[in-house]
Amino acid sequence: MIELRNIQKSFDGRTVIDGTSAIMKTGQCNLIIGASGSGKTVLMKCMVGLFEPDKGEILYDGKNFTAMNNKEKTEIRKEIGMLFQGSALFDSMTVQRNIMFPLNMFTDWTYQKKLNRVNEVLERVNLKDSNKKFPSELSGGMKKRVGIARAIVLNPKYLFCDEPNSGLDPQTSLVIDQLIKEITLEYNITTVVNTHDMNSVMEIGNYILYMHKGRKEWEGTNKEIIFSKNKLLNDFIFASEFLKDAKEMRMLEETGKMPNDRNIDDIIK
């Protein structure tokens, strides 16, 4: 579990995170959503230690990360896996060497043990026998899966995913979402996903934190978001008429009645 307590962060006198608190539980996908400039990326960077909060506390399973010295923070970071937005693979390295990179940095395992672990995670992300390929030979979805394999190779307790579906087609995005969800459940990881993808919100959003102008505007589940009356959230999630209609259809399925006395025939048209 990761707990945020009244996190505040400013740059050059401009407040970017303004008193945000949240609890992100183990074994579920915790999503941070919001428009560009809402503070979600800065919040994630504070959580992994790339930025130091001006105020507030970040607790990893009850341990105060913000109060730790550098050596203690390094130990926590060893338990963190990170999937970067562009996958961040080394172009000059094979898939095998990319995934083995964290093992070389943080373990004293034998080469054979590291290779066995690389093969295990490659098989888990459905890329068996891709060891010798280079990133330039991979599709966008395959690169993401290699990125996930590298992120979990050290058996992390916490997994952070920054825009995991960026640049992917809808079908591939669903595959990546499902993979992240499966890994979260199988390994009982605390997964935090920073995303703009509303399909991800609806598919894997066990917990959703909606940021607006640096503040927590709404929190809840992918089930609760359908029934939210928060105007800012609804304007962000259901921006188009198509998505608004889809929301109302979902509400009809759940409650058996149309909101706002609308006629179902109007939506079907």
Secondary structure, 3 states (H helix, E strand, C coil): CEEEEEEEEEECCEEEEEEEEEEECCCEEEEEECCCCCCHHHHHHHHHCCCCCCEEEEEECCEEHHHCCHHHHHHHHCCEEEECCCCCCCCCCCHHHHHHHHHHHHCCCCHHHHHHHHHHHHHHCCCCCCCCCCHHHCCHHHHHHHHHHHHHCCCCCEEEEECCCCCCCHHHHHHHHHHHHHHHHHCCCEEEEECCCHHHHHHHCCEEEEEECCEEEEEECCCHHHHCCCHHHHHHHCCCHHHHHHHHHHHHHHHCCCHHHCCHHHHHC
